[in-house]
Amino acid sequence: SAYPNPSNGIVTIEFGQAFQTTVDITVTDLTGKSVFNKAMSSIAEGQVQKLDLTSLATGTYLLTVNTTEGSWTERVVIK
């Protein structure tokens, strides 16, 4: 899950399961342009990762987490 939403630019992602492979985190604007990328080598269950998106303009973005087991996307609003 990603919270808080809306955010002041600091977004926390909490992982509900462990991943032993690379996890890619991408934030795109609504035109599809990538504005933030981060790769992590492994994730523990319950691990929390904070993303600093304060350099982004206010608006709506799509946060996508890609793993070898699948991906999920969540809409994030920066106010």
Stockholm file with secondary structure:
# STOCKHOLM 1.0

chainA/1-79         SAYPNPSNGIVTIEFGQAFQTTVDITVTDLTGKSVFNKAMSSIAEGQVQKLDLTSLATGTYLLTVNTTEGSWTERVVIK
#=GR chainA/1-79 SS CEESSSBSSEEEEECSSCBSSCEEEEEEETTSCEEEEEEESCBCTTCEEEEECTTSCSEEEEEEEEETTEEEEEEEEEC
#=GC SS_cons        CEESSSBSSEEEEECSSCBSSCEEEEEEETTSCEEEEEEESCBCTTCEEEEECTTSCSEEEEEEEEETTEEEEEEEEEC
//
